[in-house]
Amino acid sequence: MRKETDYRFHILLRGVVLIGFFLLLFKLLLSGDIQNFIAPKMIPFSYLSVIILLVLGVIQIWRSGSKNRTDLFCNCGFDHNNAGSFIGSFFIYSLFLTPLLIGFWFPDTVLDSSIAAKRGINYGANLSEQNSEDAYLSAENTYNNVGLEGDNGIVVDPLAENNLYEGYDESMEYKNREELKKELLNSSKVVVKDEYYLDSLDIIVNNINAFVGKEIELIGFVFKEPELAADQFVVARFAISCCIADSTVFGIIASTDMSHPVITDEWIRTTGIISKTTVDGFELPMIEVKKIERIEQPEDPYVYELYMP
């Protein structure tokens, strides 16, 4: 009878743990703070997890109080009684209870420059395609041959500074990276939108010469890379593929004078002219800052990988 009582207690405790994870996940979904931990594409799976955790937790709690021994023991021929020591059981349950206590007790925080300093900065999603004059000429020939036809039937030079595209069309939805690349190359002002942040930076990094002299605007937090000059900093964003465990820091170098002082971790909207600089032997784009606007942290501070073909 003693063993049965102990086993009932363990089943009850397991049910409480499952209900605890259900409540924690439900709280994150209800508050919207779940986006601080996982990418939007993973959130639908969280709703499924909430349902499963609730069902399993209720079943375990119901089993622990059932007077029918067949509900308590499965009669499979194995002894399911917990025969471990108190210290062993305490350690095992603490592995589950500790994250629950942390989740409910501590406030949610957003990744910042302290994490960026440990993980390092990526200045382009694919530096293996290091920019070169050949890459620029290839892009120039491609878009000169394709061209853009205006309402009057005149083919517009895609690389001209003044054409039909005077800015970034916020309503534009790109089917692939080539469409995004074409739009960026034909914009007199490149506005880096959050949903295309990684692809935009990658295109700029790998086609620097085509973008030098263009105006650019983007949002990010300030990160002071120790290896950069005193008047330089990085406009950075954390990119997430699945969850914050695989987060990576992406950014672009900016150069400013004392008329535009910046503070680490503050969020800014930066406007400037794209130029070039060299870091560790790599030629990278750099923003010569013309204007800095201090803003509130975005509702969703992270950017996400879209895997555009």
Helices and strands as residue ranges (DSSP letters): H 2-31, G 33-36, G 40-42, H 43-65, H 69-72, H 86-105, H 113-119, E 121-122, G 127-129, H 133-146, E 148-149, E 155-156, H 177-185, E 189-191, G 194-196, H 197-206, H 208-211, E 215-223, E 232-240, G 244-246, E 248-255, E 267-279, E 282-294, E 303-304
